Amino acid sequence: MRMRRSAAAVMLAASIAACGSPGPMTLDGVTILRHGFMNGYPAALFAGTVHFREGCVWADAEGSGETQVMIWPPMSQLEHREGRLVLVVDGIVLEDGDSFSIGGGQEPPEFARELAGSIPEACVTELYWLGGPDINP
């Protein structure tokens, strides 16, 4: 099964043609991971709550409570707005505790590194959610 997932990840990488990776971004000791521009994405949907904790931006899945580290679209960034740390994804502003949904799919660490560059210790996990271009608050 692991071999199939790795082969699928390699095939996906070849087919989506990531054009360089913006990599991680850290502000106030909190890091987000960002992938490069892509031509295609997995077709699953993640719905949950964003959290800034333990030095990384995590998302808790609605219903299951499963925690994911997201690999956000390339133009995503952390900013200060009205004295608060926020995540801005395609013009959508998310604060700690906000609900959102985003397309994409789960990926293993080796593929996550290929897409997002080096992964800081605070963001190391067993699976990552590769976020697509459409996000909804």
Residue frames as a rotation matrix with the C-alpha (Angstrom) as fourth column:
MET 1
0.572 0.820 0.000 0.00
0.820 -0.572 0.000 0.00
0.000 0.000 -1.000 0.00
ARG 2
0.416 -0.504 -0.757 2.83
0.167 -0.776 0.608 2.40
-0.894 -0.379 -0.239 0.88
MET 3
-0.640 -0.690 0.337 4.45
0.413 0.060 0.909 1.70
-0.647 0.721 0.247 -2.50
ARG 4
-0.121 0.688 0.715 1.19
0.977 -0.045 0.209 2.50
0.176 0.724 -0.667 -4.32
ARG 5
0.778 0.406 -0.479 0.78
0.530 -0.834 0.154 5.78
-0.337 -0.374 -0.864 -2.41
SER 6
-0.010 -0.873 -0.487 4.38
0.082 -0.486 0.870 6.77
-0.997 -0.031 0.077 -3.24
ALA 7
-0.693 -0.203 0.692 3.91
0.660 0.208 0.722 5.87
-0.291 0.957 -0.010 -6.90
ALA 8
0.318 0.889 0.329 0.67
0.937 -0.348 0.034 7.84
0.145 0.297 -0.944 -6.98
ALA 9
0.627 -0.142 -0.766 2.42
0.297 -0.865 0.404 10.84
-0.720 -0.481 -0.500 -5.42
VAL 10
-0.493 -0.869 -0.044 5.18
0.208 -0.167 0.964 10.73
-0.845 0.466 0.263 -8.03
MET 11
-0.481 0.398 0.782 2.62
0.874 0.148 0.462 10.48
0.068 0.906 -0.419 -10.84
LEU 12
0.642 0.738 -0.208 0.65
0.759 -0.650 0.036 13.38
-0.108 -0.181 -0.977 -9.37
ALA 13
0.224 -0.648 -0.728 3.81
0.180 -0.706 0.684 15.46
-0.958 -0.284 -0.041 -9.09
ALA 14
-0.752 -0.537 0.381 4.62
0.426 0.044 0.904 14.85
-0.502 0.842 0.196 -12.72
SER 15
-0.253 0.743 0.619 1.10
0.936 0.027 0.350 15.65
0.244 0.669 -0.703 -13.89
ILE 16
0.674 0.605 -0.424 0.57
0.706 -0.697 0.129 18.85
-0.217 -0.386 -0.896 -11.90
ALA 17
0.072 -0.749 0.658 3.87
0.808 -0.343 -0.479 20.44
0.585 0.566 0.581 -12.88
ALA 18
0.742 0.091 -0.664 4.54
0.564 -0.621 0.545 22.58
-0.362 -0.779 -0.512 -9.84
CYS 19
0.486 -0.539 0.688 6.46
0.487 -0.487 -0.725 25.63
0.726 0.687 0.026 -10.99
GLY 20
-0.570 -0.759 0.315 8.75
0.079 -0.432 -0.898 26.32
0.818 -0.487 0.307 -8.06
SER 21
0.232 0.629 -0.742 7.78
0.811 0.297 0.505 26.40
0.538 -0.718 -0.441 -4.41
PRO 22
0.331 -0.082 0.940 7.41
-0.303 -0.953 0.024 29.48
0.894 -0.293 -0.341 -2.27
GLY 23
-0.448 -0.573 -0.687 8.15
0.368 0.582 -0.725 27.21
0.815 -0.577 -0.050 0.72
PRO 24
0.070 0.475 -0.877 7.47
0.990 0.074 0.120 27.95
0.122 -0.877 -0.465 4.36
MET 25
-0.172 -0.076 0.982 6.68
0.019 -0.997 -0.074 31.40
0.985 0.005 0.173 5.74
THR 26
-0.118 0.070 -0.990 7.09
0.955 0.281 -0.094 32.27
0.272 -0.957 -0.100 9.43
LEU 27
-0.259 0.095 0.961 5.69
-0.140 -0.988 0.059 35.26
0.956 -0.120 0.270 11.29
ASP 28
0.118 0.244 0.963 5.64
-0.937 -0.294 0.189 35.66
0.329 -0.924 0.194 15.09
GLY 29
-0.653 -0.511 0.559 7.05
-0.685 0.713 -0.149 32.14
-0.323 -0.480 -0.816 15.45
VAL 30
0.209 0.775 0.596 4.15
-0.110 0.625 -0.773 30.56
-0.972 0.096 0.216 13.49
THR 31
-0.768 -0.589 -0.252 4.83
-0.367 0.083 0.926 28.84
-0.525 0.804 -0.280 10.15
ILE 32
0.583 0.810 0.063 2.70
-0.398 0.352 -0.847 28.04
-0.708 0.469 0.528 7.12
LEU 33
-0.509 -0.635 0.582 3.76
0.268 0.526 0.807 25.74
-0.818 0.566 -0.098 4.30
ARG 34
0.398 0.608 -0.687 3.07
-0.516 -0.471 -0.715 26.85
-0.759 0.639 0.126 0.71
HIS 35
0.084 -0.322 0.943 3.29
0.652 0.733 0.193 24.93
-0.754 0.599 0.271 -2.55
GLY 36
-0.838 -0.423 -0.344 4.19
-0.011 -0.618 0.786 26.33
-0.545 0.663 0.514 -5.95
PHE 37
-0.084 0.804 -0.589 1.76
-0.898 -0.318 -0.305 27.11
-0.432 0.503 0.748 -8.75
MET 38
-0.714 -0.085 0.696 0.15
0.022 0.989 0.143 23.91
-0.700 0.118 -0.704 -10.04
ASN 39
-0.777 0.413 -0.475 -1.92
-0.577 -0.167 0.799 22.84
0.251 0.895 0.368 -13.03
GLY 40
0.107 0.824 -0.556 -4.10
-0.224 0.565 0.794 20.36
0.969 0.040 0.245 -11.12
TYR 41
-0.539 -0.182 0.823 -5.03
-0.826 -0.081 -0.558 19.24
0.168 -0.980 -0.107 -7.62
PRO 42
-0.920 0.337 -0.200 -6.51
0.373 0.909 -0.187 16.24
0.119 -0.247 -0.962 -5.83
ALA 43
-0.529 0.795 0.296 -10.32
-0.170 -0.441 0.881 16.44
0.831 0.416 0.368 -5.77
ALA 44
-0.201 0.458 -0.866 -11.21
0.893 0.449 0.030 15.85
0.402 -0.767 -0.499 -2.10
LEU 45
0.211 0.330 0.920 -12.63
-0.080 -0.932 0.353 18.46
0.974 -0.148 -0.170 0.29
PHE 46
-0.578 -0.375 -0.725 -11.37
0.726 0.170 -0.667 19.43
0.373 -0.911 0.174 3.75
ALA 47
0.268 0.632 0.727 -13.72
-0.057 -0.743 0.667 21.26
0.962 -0.221 -0.163 6.12
GLY 48
0.189 -0.242 -0.952 -12.55
0.916 0.394 0.082 22.29
0.355 -0.887 0.296 9.56
THR 49
0.991 0.103 -0.084 -11.07
0.132 -0.844 0.520 24.93
-0.018 -0.527 -0.850 11.83
VAL 50
0.310 -0.926 0.217 -7.72
0.233 -0.148 -0.961 26.67
0.922 0.349 0.170 11.49
HIS 51
0.970 -0.072 -0.233 -5.42
0.222 -0.138 0.965 26.90
-0.101 -0.988 -0.118 14.54
PHE 52
0.326 -0.914 0.241 -2.11
-0.368 -0.358 -0.858 28.65
0.871 0.191 -0.453 15.15
ARG 53
0.879 -0.005 0.477 -0.40
-0.461 0.251 0.851 26.40
-0.124 -0.968 0.219 17.68
GLU 54
0.591 -0.706 0.390 2.97
0.219 0.606 0.765 25.04
-0.776 -0.367 0.513 18.63
GLY 55
-0.271 -0.823 -0.499 4.70
-0.209 -0.455 0.866 27.08
-0.940 0.339 -0.048 15.92
CYS 56
-0.975 -0.025 0.223 2.63
0.201 0.339 0.919 25.89
-0.099 0.940 -0.325 12.95
VAL 57
-0.372 0.908 -0.193 -0.75
-0.913 -0.396 -0.103 26.48
-0.170 0.138 0.976 11.30
TRP 58
-0.968 0.127 0.215 -2.88
0.118 0.991 -0.056 23.35
-0.221 -0.029 -0.975 11.84
ALA 59
-0.407 0.903 -0.137 -6.42
-0.827 -0.300 0.476 22.50
0.388 0.307 0.869 10.84
ASP 60
-0.791 0.262 0.552 -8.82
-0.200 0.743 -0.639 20.30
-0.578 -0.616 -0.535 12.80
ALA 61
-0.879 0.457 -0.137 -11.20
0.003 0.293 0.956 18.36
0.477 0.840 -0.259 10.55
GLU 62
-0.315 0.882 0.350 -14.90
-0.943 -0.332 -0.014 18.91
0.104 -0.334 0.937 11.12
GLY 63
0.658 0.684 -0.315 -16.54
-0.625 0.729 0.278 15.84
0.419 0.014 0.908 12.62
SER 64
0.641 -0.441 -0.628 -13.50
0.390 0.892 -0.229 13.58
0.661 -0.098 0.744 13.04
GLY 65
0.943 -0.333 0.010 -11.27
-0.205 -0.558 0.804 16.11
-0.262 -0.760 -0.595 14.82
GLU 66
0.484 -0.804 0.346 -8.32
0.854 0.520 0.013 14.73
-0.190 0.289 0.938 12.83
THR 67
0.594 -0.369 -0.715 -5.52
-0.100 -0.915 0.390 17.31
-0.799 -0.160 -0.580 12.77
GLN 68
0.575 -0.386 0.721 -3.76
0.818 0.279 -0.503 18.21
-0.007 0.879 0.476 9.51
VAL 69
-0.215 -0.606 -0.766 -0.94
0.149 -0.795 0.588 20.51
-0.965 0.012 0.261 8.54
MET 70
0.816 0.557 0.155 -1.99
0.285 -0.154 -0.946 22.30
-0.503 0.816 -0.284 5.37
ILE 71
-0.572 -0.803 0.168 0.21
0.616 -0.285 0.734 23.05
-0.542 0.524 0.658 2.40
TRP 72
0.254 0.766 -0.591 -1.46
0.264 -0.643 -0.719 26.28
-0.930 0.026 -0.366 1.34
PRO 73
0.727 0.046 0.685 -1.69
0.685 -0.113 -0.720 27.76
0.044 0.993 -0.114 -2.16
PRO 74
-0.080 -0.980 0.184 1.35
0.952 -0.130 -0.278 29.83
0.297 0.153 0.943 -3.22
MET 75
-0.301 -0.033 0.953 -0.02
0.116 -0.993 0.002 33.31
0.947 0.111 0.302 -2.57
SER 76
0.722 0.557 -0.410 -1.05
0.430 0.103 0.897 32.49
0.542 -0.824 -0.165 1.03
GLN 77
-0.375 -0.880 0.293 0.63
0.197 -0.384 -0.902 34.49
0.906 -0.280 0.317 3.74
LEU 78
0.119 0.284 -0.951 0.62
0.993 -0.012 0.120 35.34
0.023 -0.959 -0.283 7.41
GLU 79
-0.308 -0.155 0.939 -0.05
0.280 -0.958 -0.066 38.99
0.909 0.243 0.339 8.25
HIS 80
-0.756 0.188 -0.626 -0.83
0.571 -0.278 -0.773 41.31
-0.320 -0.942 0.103 11.12
ARG 81
-0.436 0.692 0.575 -4.30
0.242 -0.526 0.816 42.84
0.867 0.495 0.062 10.91
GLU 82
0.414 0.607 0.678 -5.68
-0.416 -0.537 0.734 45.01
0.810 -0.586 0.030 13.68
GLY 83
-0.043 -0.580 0.814 -2.99
-0.991 -0.079 -0.109 43.71
0.127 -0.811 -0.571 16.02
ARG 84
0.479 0.262 0.838 -3.76
-0.445 0.895 -0.025 40.03
-0.756 -0.361 0.546 15.37
LEU 85
-0.742 -0.669 -0.029 -1.94
-0.442 0.457 0.772 37.34
-0.503 0.586 -0.635 13.46
VAL 86
0.445 0.894 0.056 -4.06
-0.471 0.287 -0.834 36.15
-0.761 0.345 0.549 10.51
LEU 87
-0.574 -0.465 0.674 -3.70
0.353 0.601 0.717 33.80
-0.738 0.650 -0.181 7.56
VAL 88
0.149 0.582 -0.799 -4.69
-0.624 -0.572 -0.533 35.30
-0.767 0.578 0.278 4.20
VAL 89
-0.625 -0.235 0.744 -5.51
0.328 0.786 0.524 32.82
-0.708 0.572 -0.414 1.43
ASP 90
-0.668 0.325 0.669 -6.71
0.685 -0.082 0.724 34.24
0.290 0.942 -0.168 -1.89
GLY 91
-0.590 0.377 0.714 -8.16
-0.234 -0.926 0.295 37.30
0.773 0.007 0.634 -0.14
ILE 92
0.578 0.747 -0.329 -9.91
0.079 0.350 0.933 35.22
0.812 -0.566 0.143 2.55
VAL 93
-0.329 -0.659 0.677 -8.75
-0.653 -0.359 -0.667 36.22
0.682 -0.661 -0.312 6.04
LEU 94
0.500 0.418 -0.758 -8.66
0.209 0.791 0.575 33.43
0.840 -0.446 0.308 8.63
GLU 95
0.005 -0.433 0.902 -8.03
-0.889 -0.415 -0.195 33.98
0.459 -0.800 -0.386 12.32
ASP 96
-0.928 -0.347 -0.136 -7.18
-0.221 0.807 -0.548 31.31
0.300 -0.478 -0.826 14.86
GLY 97
-0.701 0.682 0.207 -10.40
0.092 0.375 -0.922 29.32
-0.707 -0.628 -0.326 15.41
ASP 98
-0.148 0.662 -0.735 -12.11
-0.856 -0.458 -0.240 30.23
-0.495 0.594 0.634 12.12
SER 99
0.163 0.315 0.935 -13.92
0.215 0.914 -0.345 27.57
-0.963 0.257 0.082 10.10
PHE 100
-0.078 -0.195 -0.978 -13.10
-0.888 -0.432 0.157 27.05
-0.453 0.880 -0.140 6.42
SER 101
0.603 0.110 0.790 -13.18
0.195 0.940 -0.280 24.50
-0.774 0.323 0.545 3.62
ILE 102
0.069 -0.657 -0.751 -10.61
-0.879 -0.396 0.265 23.89
-0.471 0.642 -0.605 0.90
GLY 103
0.945 0.212 -0.250 -10.22
-0.319 0.771 -0.551 21.39
0.076 0.601 0.796 -1.91
GLY 104
0.004 -0.995 -0.100 -7.21
-0.966 0.022 -0.257 19.15
0.258 0.098 -0.961 -2.25
GLY 105
0.794 0.244 -0.556 -6.07
-0.155 0.967 0.203 15.87
0.588 -0.075 0.806 -0.72
GLN 106
0.796 -0.493 0.352 -3.78
-0.333 0.129 0.934 14.15
-0.506 -0.861 -0.061 1.78
GLU 107
0.661 -0.675 -0.328 -0.15
-0.259 0.205 -0.944 13.61
0.704 0.709 -0.039 0.87
PRO 108
0.734 -0.462 -0.498 2.79
0.675 0.582 0.454 11.84
0.080 -0.669 0.739 2.59
PRO 109
0.647 -0.498 -0.577 5.77
0.114 -0.686 0.719 13.77
-0.754 -0.531 -0.387 4.03
GLU 110
-0.358 -0.864 0.353 8.16
0.549 0.111 0.829 12.99
-0.755 0.490 0.435 1.15
PHE 111
-0.140 0.398 0.907 5.72
0.937 -0.243 0.252 14.48
0.320 0.885 -0.339 -1.38
ALA 112
0.848 0.440 -0.294 4.99
0.524 -0.777 0.349 17.41
-0.075 -0.450 -0.890 0.96
ARG 113
0.186 -0.873 -0.451 8.71
0.246 -0.403 0.881 18.26
-0.951 -0.275 0.140 1.01
GLU 114
-0.522 -0.333 0.786 8.80
0.809 0.098 0.579 18.05
-0.270 0.938 0.218 -2.78
LEU 115
0.200 0.742 0.640 5.93
0.841 -0.465 0.277 20.55
0.503 0.483 -0.717 -2.99
ALA 116
0.925 0.353 0.139 6.68
0.211 -0.784 0.585 22.88
0.315 -0.512 -0.799 -0.08
GLY 117
0.153 -0.942 0.300 10.42
-0.373 -0.336 -0.865 22.66
0.915 0.020 -0.403 0.48
SER 118
-0.764 -0.520 -0.382 11.96
0.150 0.433 -0.889 22.10
0.627 -0.737 -0.253 3.89
ILE 119
0.379 0.925 -0.037 9.46
0.130 -0.014 0.991 21.43
0.916 -0.381 -0.126 6.66
PRO 120
-0.341 -0.506 0.792 10.24
-0.689 -0.439 -0.577 23.01
0.640 -0.743 -0.198 10.05
GLU 121
-0.929 -0.121 -0.349 10.13
0.120 0.793 -0.597 20.70
0.349 -0.597 -0.723 13.07
ALA 122
-0.733 0.680 0.017 6.94
-0.323 -0.326 -0.889 22.38
-0.598 -0.657 0.458 14.35
CYS 123
0.101 0.800 -0.592 5.10
-0.945 -0.109 -0.309 21.30
-0.312 0.590 0.745 11.18
VAL 124
-0.771 -0.425 -0.474 6.30
-0.558 0.809 0.182 17.69
0.306 0.405 -0.861 10.93
THR 125
0.017 0.813 0.582 3.45
-0.765 0.385 -0.516 15.16
-0.643 -0.436 0.629 10.77
GLU 126
-0.434 -0.170 0.885 2.54
0.152 0.954 0.258 11.86
-0.888 0.246 -0.388 9.10
LEU 127
-0.147 0.446 0.883 0.21
0.988 0.101 0.114 13.32
-0.039 0.890 -0.455 6.44
TYR 128
-0.784 -0.100 -0.612 -0.29
0.102 -0.994 0.031 16.77
-0.612 -0.038 0.790 4.94
TRP 129
0.335 0.898 0.286 -3.29
0.648 0.001 -0.761 18.33
-0.684 0.440 -0.582 3.21
LEU 130
-0.804 -0.528 0.273 -2.38
0.538 -0.451 0.712 19.76
-0.253 0.720 0.646 -0.19
GLY 131
-0.045 0.831 -0.554 -4.72
0.331 -0.511 -0.793 22.74
-0.943 -0.219 -0.252 -0.49
GLY 132
-0.181 0.104 0.978 -6.22
0.983 0.040 0.177 23.65
-0.020 0.994 -0.110 -3.84
PRO 133
-0.858 -0.276 0.434 -7.04
0.369 -0.918 0.146 27.11
0.358 0.286 0.889 -5.17
ASP 134
-0.111 0.908 0.403 -10.61
-0.138 -0.416 0.899 27.31
0.984 0.045 0.171 -3.86
ILE 135
-0.836 -0.127 -0.535 -11.11
0.506 0.199 -0.839 28.18
0.213 -0.972 -0.102 -0.22
ASN 136
0.018 0.900 0.436 -14.36
0.112 -0.435 0.893 29.12
0.994 0.033 -0.108 1.51
PRO 137
-0.789 -0.271 0.552 -14.76
-0.461 -0.332 -0.823 30.71
0.407 -0.903 0.137 4.92
